[in-house]
Amino acid sequence: MSLKVFGLTQCSTCLKARAWLEQQGVAYQFADYRAQPLAPDALTHWAQALGGFKKLVNRASMTWRQLEETSKNPQNVAQWLALIAAYPALIRRPLISYPDGSVTVGFNEKRLTEKLSLTC
């Protein structure tokens, strides 16, 4: 079983996470979600697993800050999905899907080490 890592090919945090996984000998599959958009069902599931779309979306990013104010307050799942489809860079990176179906966002060596010991 391997992890699925989603992010942007040139994202520095994704590059660090991928290098760390390789150093640890952890098998993973990487997908750039600009080139391979994420399925709405998967995004919805991951948002629920994380505690909502506000946890899935990086609201501190430059992409978020450059949005019009009217776009920054999605009222339902369909609006969140439309926003992510228009601006895939809003998704926190990297997004890691584990063999047990759980998901994490961001890269933190300690947290990732703990998560890997529980799920793999």
C-alpha distance (Angstrom), angle and dihedral (degrees) to the residues before:
residue distance angle dihedral
M1 . . .
S2 3.75 . .
L3 3.74 136.9 .
K4 3.76 122.5 -107.9
V5 3.77 112.6 -135.3
F6 3.79 118.9 -165.7
G7 3.77 124.1 -169.2
L8 3.76 144.3 97.3
T9 3.80 120.1 -53.5
Q10 3.81 94.9 -129.9
C11 3.82 98.0 37.3
S12 3.81 107.9 124.4
T13 3.81 92.6 -143.7
C14 3.81 91.1 50.9
L15 3.79 90.2 48.8
K16 3.82 90.7 51.4
A17 3.79 92.2 47.9
R18 3.79 93.0 48.0
A19 3.81 92.3 47.9
W20 3.81 90.3 49.1
L21 3.81 92.1 49.4
E22 3.81 89.9 50.4
Q23 3.82 91.5 48.7
Q24 3.80 88.9 52.2
G25 3.80 92.0 48.9
V26 3.80 92.7 -118.3
A27 3.80 114.6 155.1
Y28 3.79 114.4 -133.4
Q29 3.75 142.4 160.5
F30 3.79 117.8 -134.4
A31 3.79 126.4 -151.4
D32 3.79 126.1 -177.0
Y33 3.78 103.8 -141.3
R34 3.77 93.5 -152.6
A35 3.81 89.3 60.9
Q36 3.81 94.1 35.3
P37 3.83 109.3 30.0
L38 3.78 114.7 -145.0
A39 3.79 118.7 -110.8
P40 3.81 114.9 -104.9
D41 3.83 90.7 -128.0
A42 3.81 90.8 54.8
L43 3.81 92.3 47.2
T44 3.79 91.0 49.6
H45 3.81 92.1 48.6
W46 3.81 92.3 47.6
A47 3.80 92.4 47.1
Q48 3.81 89.7 52.7
A49 3.82 91.2 47.5
L50 3.81 90.7 51.5
G51 3.79 95.2 46.1
G52 3.79 101.2 -95.8
F53 3.77 142.2 -33.5
K54 3.80 90.6 -71.6
K55 3.82 87.1 68.2
L56 3.82 93.0 46.3
V57 3.81 95.3 48.8
N58 3.80 122.6 67.8
R59 3.78 101.8 -129.7
A60 3.80 91.3 178.7
S61 3.80 93.4 59.8
M62 3.78 126.0 111.2
T63 3.81 88.2 -118.6
W64 3.82 90.8 57.6
R65 3.80 93.3 44.7
Q66 3.80 90.7 52.7
L67 3.81 93.6 53.7
E68 3.76 119.5 105.4
E69 3.79 110.8 -99.7
T70 3.81 90.4 -115.8
S71 3.82 89.7 61.6
K72 3.80 94.4 52.6
N73 3.80 96.8 74.8
P74 3.82 109.5 58.6
Q75 3.79 109.9 -176.0
N76 3.80 101.1 -160.1
V77 3.79 144.8 14.1
A78 3.81 93.1 -90.1
Q79 3.81 91.4 55.5
W80 3.82 92.2 47.9
L81 3.80 90.8 49.5
A82 3.81 91.7 48.4
L83 3.81 90.4 50.2
I84 3.82 92.2 49.9
A85 3.81 91.5 45.8
A86 3.81 89.7 53.8
Y87 3.82 93.8 42.7
P88 3.83 110.8 25.3
A89 3.81 90.9 171.2
L90 3.81 87.0 73.5
I91 3.81 90.8 78.6
R92 3.80 112.0 99.3
R93 3.78 111.3 -108.3
P94 2.86 133.9 -93.1
L95 3.76 102.6 17.7
I96 3.81 108.4 -165.7
S97 3.79 123.2 -162.7
Y98 3.81 114.5 -161.4
P99 3.80 129.7 -150.2
D100 3.82 89.9 -108.8
G101 3.82 90.5 59.8
S102 3.79 96.3 -105.8
V103 3.79 123.4 125.8
T104 3.80 138.9 -154.0
V105 3.78 133.3 -170.9
G106 3.77 128.9 -148.1
F107 3.78 129.4 22.5
N108 3.78 123.1 -86.1
E109 3.81 116.7 153.2
K110 3.81 95.6 -149.6
R111 3.79 94.5 47.3
L112 3.80 92.2 44.4
T113 3.81 91.8 49.3
E114 3.81 90.1 51.9
K115 3.79 92.6 46.1
L116 3.79 93.0 49.1
S117 3.80 91.7 51.1
L118 3.83 89.1 54.8
T119 3.78 100.6 42.7
C120 3.80 109.5 30.2
